[in-house]
Amino acid sequence: MRKKILAFDEVLLIIQQAEKLLADNEFEIPSAHIMQLVSSSSCSAYDCEFVALAQYLNVPLITADKKVLREFPNIAKSLDSYFA
């Protein structure tokens, strides 16, 4: 919108379509768990939300973020190590 590529109405339509696609596919992770991860690591709350979600879903967190890989080696996996 800022670059005048899309009009305001087009942006709203795209957002509405995205929200429909995401409906019932969102997860709520308790903030206390996220803050516990923050306090035990040097990662941001933003990064810890992804770690917490991977833990909740019991799946590996595939990432290129070196800090997340270092701080959470039990759940965070690099692309190379995951596909090896």
N, C-alpha and C positions, 0 to 999 in steps of 0.2 A: 504494500500500500504506500509506504514511504517513497519507494522508487517509481511510483506511478505505473506499476505493472498490472496491479489489480485494483478495481474500484472497491469502495467500502462495502457495497452490497454483495459483491463477489466474495469478499473475505468472510462476511457473515455466513454466506451459504456454505463455504468450505468448512468453516468452524462447525456449523450445525451438522454437516455430513460426518465430520470426524467424531463429533460427540455421539452420534448414532452408532457409528462403528465401535466405539469404545464402551458403549452402554453394556453393563453387566460383565465387563471384562476388566474391572478395576479392583484393586486390593487395598485394604486399609491395614497398615502396620501400626501397632501401638507406638506412639511417640517415645514412651519410656524405653522401649527396646532400642530404638534408633539412637536416643541420647546415651544409652549405655554403650553402644558401639562407638559413638563419638568420643566418650570419655576414656575408652580403653584403646584408642588409636589416635593417629594424627590426621585422620580423614575428616572431610567436611560432613555435615549432616546430609547434604545432598547425596554424596557418595554412599553414606551409610544407609540411606533409604534403599538403594539397590542391593546392598549386602543383606539387609534385613529381609527384603522380599525374596531373595534367593534362598536364604535360610528357611523362611516360612514355607516356600514351595518345595524345599529340599531338592534344589537343582543347582548346578554350578553357575557361577556368575562369570560369563565370558567377557573379558575386558582387556583393553590395551593400557589401562591406567596403572602405571608402575607403583604408585603409592598403595592403591587398593590391592594389587597383587602381593605386595610386600606385607601389608598389614593383615590381610585375611587369606593366607595361603591355603587354608582348609576348604574354602568355598570359591575363591577367585582363581580363575584359570586364564592363561593367555590363549590366544587363538592357536598358536603353534602347539602348545602342550595339549590343548583339548582335542585337536585333530590328529595328534601323533599316535 
